[in-house]
Amino acid sequence: MMDKSVFWRVVFLALVLVVSGCAAGYNKFNETLGGYVRQKDCFSVASHIGESEKSSIPGSNERLLFFLDAGMAEMLCGRYEESNRHFREAERIAEELWTRSITREVGSIVLNDYMLPYGGEDFERALINLFSAINYFMLGKTEDALVEIRRLDTLLTGLNNKYDAKSVYKEDAFARYLSGLIYESSGQADDAFIDYHKAVRVYGDYGKHYGTRLPASLKEDFARLAEASGRAEEVRQYLNDFGKIKPLKQKDAKKLGRAVFIHFNGEAPRKVEDAVFLPTEAGPIAMAFPRYVSREAQCGGAEIVFESGASRLSANAELAEDIDAIAIKNLDDRKARVVAKELLRVAAKQVIIHQAAQSMDGSRNEQLAVKRLLNVIGSVVERADTRSWTSLPSEIYLSRTYLQEGTYKVSIKRCYAAETLYDSFTIKQGETKFIIYGSMQ
């Protein structure tokens, strides 16, 4: 029969190896993918994703993260169909894990969340729909884009209805503004006005909770359609709060093209672990909680420049979505649920440890020694779930520029450098075009 001391050393080493190695394959995939994205090596991005999709990585506990990161990388490379294919799979997995949440909660009481499939934060799930909407618009599928915005709204409403303590992130202001822009691009001015109005209201909450101010371009679009639809008096309070703005007349706006520049800037905050150790007679009892840490971008925003012959127009992109602030606040809003679950796990583990010690023959001191050993093992393997969608930007900037019909050279200026995006960018009267740009700096 195996000596007890040898037996417990084997258990200890096995647990350490399981926990330290469970995500190694996915982390290697993600680091390589991030390197290709930074180098703008889209051929290697597609190749790396394709090869990895055939491997065992998508079958791991990081399956959701694989499709999220693949979708983001393909989007930045302009492969919108492939991006949405990955986002659809990510959405399916997230929904499946959510519907299994009761079983998942019971299992993770003892196992620890990190050893279970990652189901995503609420805001991460919502951003799947937001990015899918942008992809669909880039593909010319306007109605599909609007469907994704509606699904985002339904998702956040459904999630918040399930919580006793409500989250601040219950509506997405940028998504509302985006929806208004898409509606207006297809000639649905009434629907566009409704979404502009909602976006103005939600940006009020954004300013309070995240420090994100109402974009000037949204003020102008809202005021323009309020005037054109005869609703200016209904929303006079908002218009008065805007101060001095000079929106185009609707009749003039219809004669122009509209370029919407969407800039994904920086890298999303990363999760780290805060550990607490409680000394007891039966050994240390460990608890671990996740916390977001910001990764500040080298510079924020950009100036986009349109040149056609001697004509030159420029616009500064404004912060429209602070994903960094949303992530931190969203995790903070569910802190009480995280703490309650961790306390329940600690209690359950102590019951199991006590039962295991009692089942062994020996004196009280020997049983106490077993409890101490098991608690030491528990302290080593206990860890917070620090997984997250790391390829997300930390911020989304936006500018909306009206252009005369024609062909333009398009460039951006940021971080004291200029970069040409298009040598030949054509826009027609009444047309709306999105320009997508990503920078992880």
CORGIJO-V310187 format. One record per pair of residues at least 24 apart in sequence whose C-alpha atoms are under 10 Angstrom apart, sorted by sequence separation. I is the first residue (numbers start at 0). J is the second residue. If there is no record, write none. Layout:
I/J
I/J
//
This chain:
45/69
48/72
65/89
66/90
92/116
93/117
94/118
127/151
128/152
174/198
175/199
196/220
197/221
218/242
222/246
223/247
224/248
225/249
267/291
268/292
269/293
349/373
402/426
403/427
404/428
44/69
48/73
63/88
64/89
92/117
93/118
94/119
125/150
126/151
149/174
172/197
173/198
175/200
176/201
195/220
196/221
219/244
221/246
222/247
223/248
224/249
267/292
268/293
269/294
348/373
349/374
352/377
402/427
403/428
404/429
409/434
411/436
413/438
25/51
62/88
63/89
66/92
92/118
93/119
125/151
128/154
148/174
149/175
171/197
172/198
173/199
175/201
176/202
195/221
196/222
215/241
218/244
219/245
220/246
222/248
223/249
267/293
268/294
348/374
402/428
403/429
404/430
414/440
45/72
62/89
63/90
92/119
93/120
124/151
125/152
147/174
148/175
170/197
171/198
172/199
175/202
194/221
195/222
218/245
219/246
220/247
223/250
266/293
267/294
268/295
401/428
402/429
28/56
44/72
45/73
63/91
64/92
90/118
93/121
125/153
170/198
172/200
173/201
192/220
193/221
196/224
213/241
216/244
218/246
219/247
220/248
266/294
267/295
295/323
349/377
401/429
402/430
44/73
63/92
64/93
89/118
90/119
122/151
125/154
145/174
148/177
149/178
172/201
173/202
191/220
192/221
195/224
196/225
215/244
217/246
220/249
223/252
265/294
266/295
267/296
294/323
348/377
401/430
402/431
25/55
26/56
62/92
63/93
89/119
93/123
94/124
124/154
125/155
148/178
171/201
172/202
191/221
192/222
195/225
216/246
265/295
266/296
293/323
401/431
24/55
25/56
41/72
45/76
62/93
93/124
124/155
147/178
170/201
171/202
172/203
192/223
193/224
215/246
264/295
265/296
292/323
293/324
400/431
24/56
25/57
41/73
44/76
122/154
145/177
146/178
169/201
170/202
172/204
173/205
192/224
193/225
220/252
264/296
265/297
291/323
345/377
399/431
39/72
45/78
63/96
121/154
122/155
144/177
145/178
168/201
171/204
172/205
191/224
192/225
264/297
265/298
291/324
293/326
399/432
22/56
25/59
41/75
42/76
90/124
121/155
144/178
145/179
170/204
171/205
264/298
265/299
292/326
293/327
399/433
24/59
25/60
26/61
29/64
33/68
36/71
37/72
41/76
89/124
90/125
170/205
189/224
192/227
264/299
265/300
291/326
292/327
25/61
29/65
32/68
36/72
39/75
40/76
41/77
45/81
145/181
168/204
188/224
189/225
192/228
263/299
264/300
290/326
291/327
398/434
22/59
24/61
25/62
28/65
32/69
35/72
36/73
39/76
41/78
90/127
121/158
141/178
144/181
145/182
167/204
168/205
180/217
183/220
188/225
200/237
262/299
263/300
264/301
290/327
291/328
397/434
21/59
22/60
86/124
89/127
90/128
121/159
144/182
167/205
176/214
179/217
189/227
192/230
196/234
199/237
262/300
397/435
21/60
22/61
25/64
26/65
29/68
33/72
36/75
142/181
172/211
188/227
189/228
261/300
262/301
291/330
21/61
25/65
28/68
29/69
32/72
36/76
86/126
87/127
141/181
142/182
168/208
173/213
176/216
177/217
180/220
188/228
290/330
291/331
396/436
86/127
87/128
133/174
141/182
167/208
172/213
173/214
176/217
179/220
183/224
196/237
260/301
289/330
290/331
395/436
85/127
86/128
129/171
132/174
167/209
179/221
260/302
289/331
341/383
395/437
125/168
141/184
142/185
260/303
83/127
86/130
87/131
125/169
129/173
130/174
133/177
141/185
176/220
290/334
83/128
86/131
121/166
125/170
126/171
129/174
132/177
133/178
136/181
176/221
289/334
392/437
85/131
122/168
125/171
128/174
129/175
132/178
288/334
337/383
392/438
393/439
83/130
84/131
121/168
122/169
258/305
392/439
393/440
82/130
83/131
121/169
122/170
126/174
129/177
133/181
289/337
391/439
392/440
82/131
83/132
122/171
125/174
129/178
132/181
288/337
390/439
83/133
287/337
288/338
79/130
80/131
83/134
287/338
61/113
64/116
67/119
79/131
82/134
83/135
286/338
60/113
61/114
63/116
64/117
81/134
82/135
288/341
60/114
61/115
62/116
63/117
64/118
79/133
80/134
260/314
262/316
264/318
267/321
268/322
269/323
287/341
60/115
61/116
62/117
63/118
64/119
79/134
80/135
260/315
261/316
262/317
267/322
268/323
286/341
59/115
60/116
61/117
62/118
63/119
67/123
71/127
74/130
78/134
79/135
260/316
261/317
262/318
266/322
267/323
268/324
270/326
285/341
286/342
59/116
60/117
61/118
67/124
70/127
74/131
77/134
79/136
80/137
259/316
260/317
261/318
262/319
263/320
264/321
266/323
267/324
269/326
270/327
58/116
59/117
60/118
79/137
80/138
261/319
265/323
268/326
269/327
286/344
67/126
71/130
74/133
78/137
79/138
267/326
268/327
286/345
67/127
70/130
71/131
74/134
77/137
78/138
94/154
285/345
70/131
77/138
97/158
284/345
284/346
284/348
284/349
186/253
326/393
281/349
323/391
325/393
322/391
323/392
324/393
325/394
322/392
323/393
324/394
281/352
321/392
322/393
323/394
184/256
281/353
320/392
321/393
322/394
323/395
184/257
320/393
321/394
322/395
320/394
321/395
319/394
320/395
321/396
318/394
319/395
320/396
180/257
318/395
319/396
320/397
317/395
318/396
319/397
180/259
316/395
317/396
318/397
319/398
316/396
317/397
318/398
315/396
316/397
317/398
177/259
315/397
316/398
317/399
314/397
315/398
316/399
314/398
315/399
316/400
281/366
282/367
313/398
314/399
315/400
281/367
282/368
314/400
280/367
281/368
282/369
283/370
284/371
313/400
280/368
281/369
282/370
283/371
312/400
281/370
282/371
283/372
284/373
285/374
312/401
280/370
281/371
282/372
283/373
284/374
285/375
312/402
22/113
280/371
281/372
282/373
283/374
284/375
285/376
286/377
287/378
21/113
22/114
279/371
281/373
282/374
283/375
284/376
285/377
286/378
21/114
281/374
282/375
283/376
284/377
285/378
288/381
289/382
290/383
281/375
282/376
283/377
284/378
285/379
287/381
288/382
289/383
290/384
291/385
299/393
300/394
18/113
279/374
282/377
283/378
285/380
286/381
287/382
288/383
289/384
290/385
299/394
300/395
301/396
303/398
305/400
18/114
282/378
285/381
286/382
287/383
288/384
289/385
291/387
296/392
299/395
300/396
301/397
302/398
303/399
304/400
307/403
311/407
313/409
315/411
17/114
284/381
285/382
286/383
287/384
288/385
289/386
296/393
299/396
300/397
301/398
303/400
305/402
310/407
311/408
312/409
313/410
314/411
315/412
295/393
296/394
300/398
307/405
308/406
313/411
294/393
295/394
307/406
308/407
313/412
216/316
293/393
306/406
307/407
308/408
216/317
277/378
305/406
306/407
307/408
214/316
215/317
217/319
276/378
305/407
306/408
307/409
214/317
275/378
304/407
305/408
306/409
213/317
214/318
274/378
304/408
305/409
306/410
212/317
213/318
214/319
304/409
305/410
211/317
212/318
213/319
303/409
304/410
305/411
211/318
212/319
274/381
303/410
304/411
211/319
212/320
274/382
302/410
303/411
304/412
211/320
273/382
274/383
302/411
303/412
211/321
272/382
273/383
301/411
302/412
303/413
209/320
210/321
272/383
301/412
302/413
209/321
271/383
272/384
300/412
301/413
209/322
211/324
270/383
271/384
272/385
300/413
301/414
304/417
205/319
209/323
210/324
270/384
271/385
299/413
300/414
301/415
303/417
205/320
209/324
270/385
271/386
298/413
299/414
302/417
303/418
304/419
205/321
208/324
209/325
269/385
270/386
297/413
298/414
301/417
303/419
304/420
305/421
306/422
307/423
202/319
208/325
269/386
270/387
297/414
298/415
303/420
306/423
307/424
202/320
209/327
269/387
270/388
306/424
205/324
209/328
268/387
269/388
270/389
305/424
205/325
208/328
267/387
268/388
269/389
267/388
268/389
267/389
268/390
266/389
267/390
268/391
266/390
267/391
268/392
265/390
266/391
267/392
268/393
265/391
266/392
267/393
264/391
265/392
266/393
267/394
133/261
263/391
264/392
265/393
266/394
263/392
264/393
265/394
262/392
263/393
264/394
265/395
263/394
264/395
262/394
263/395
264/396
262/395
263/396
261/395
262/396
263/397
261/396
262/397
260/396
261/397
262/398
260/397
261/398
259/397
260/398
261/399
259/398
260/399
258/398
259/399
260/400
258/399
259/400
299/440
257/399
258/400
259/401
296/438
297/439
298/440
176/319
257/400
258/401
296/439
297/440
256/400
257/401
258/402
296/440
173/318
174/319
255/400
256/401
257/402
295/440
173/319
174/320
255/401
256/402
257/403
294/440
172/319
173/320
254/401
255/402
256/403
257/404
172/320
173/321
253/401
254/402
255/403
256/404
171/320
252/401
254/403
255/404
256/405
251/401
252/402
254/404
255/405
252/403
260/411
171/325
247/401
168/325
167/325
168/326
168/328
169/329
167/328
168/329
166/328
167/329
166/329
166/330
167/331
168/332
166/331
167/332
166/332
165/332
166/333
164/332
165/333
258/426
164/333
256/425
257/426
256/426
257/427
162/333
164/335
255/426
256/427
257/428
164/336
255/427
256/428
257/429
258/430
259/431
260/432
261/433
262/434
263/435
264/436
265/437
266/438
267/439
163/336
254/427
255/428
256/429
257/430
258/431
259/432
260/433
261/434
262/435
263/436
264/437
265/438
266/439
162/336
254/428
255/429
256/430
257/431
258/432
259/433
260/434
261/435
262/436
263/437
264/438
265/439
266/440
253/428
254/429
255/430
256/431
257/432
258/433
259/434
260/435
261/436
262/437
263/438
264/439
265/440
111/287
252/428
253/429
254/430
255/431
256/432
257/433
258/434
259/435
260/436
261/437
262/438
263/439
264/440
252/429
253/430
263/440
220/399
216/397
217/398
214/396
216/398
217/399
214/397
215/398
216/399
214/398
215/399
216/400
75/263
126/322
123/322
122/322
122/325
123/326
122/326
121/326
120/326
122/329
121/329
122/330
120/329
121/330
120/330
180/399
177/397
173/395
173/396
173/397
112/341
111/341
108/340
109/341
107/340
108/341
111/344
107/341
108/342
109/343
110/344
108/343
109/344
104/340
108/344
109/345
107/344
108/345
109/346
106/344
108/346
109/347
110/348
105/344
108/347
109/348
108/348
109/349
109/351
186/429
185/429
184/429
185/430
183/429
184/430
185/431
183/430
184/431
183/431
184/432
181/431
180/431
181/432
181/433
123/387
124/388
123/388
126/391
120/386
117/384
119/386
120/387
113/381
114/382
117/385
118/386
119/387
120/388
123/391
111/380
112/381
113/382
115/384
117/386
118/387
119/388
111/381
112/382
113/383
114/384
117/387
110/381
111/382
112/383
113/384
111/383
112/384
113/385
111/384
112/385
113/386
112/386
139/432
136/431
137/432
136/432
137/433
136/433
137/434
137/435
134/433
133/433
134/435
133/435
71/388
72/390
71/390
72/391
67/387
68/388
70/390
71/391
67/388
68/389
69/390
71/392
64/386
66/388
67/389
68/390
64/387
65/388
67/390
68/391
63/387
64/388
67/391
61/386
63/388
64/389
61/387
64/390
36/390
33/389
33/390
32/390
77/435
30/389
76/435
77/436
29/389
30/390
75/435
76/436
11/372
15/376
18/379
19/380
29/390
74/435
75/436
76/437
7/369
11/373
14/376
15/377
18/380
74/436
75/437
10/373
14/377
17/380
18/381
74/437
75/438
8/372
11/375
12/376
15/379
16/380
18/382
22/386
7/372
11/376
14/379
15/380
72/437
7/373
10/376
11/377
14/380
15/381
8/376
11/379
7/376
11/380
39/437
39/438
37/437
36/437
37/438
36/438
37/439
36/439
37/440
33/439
//
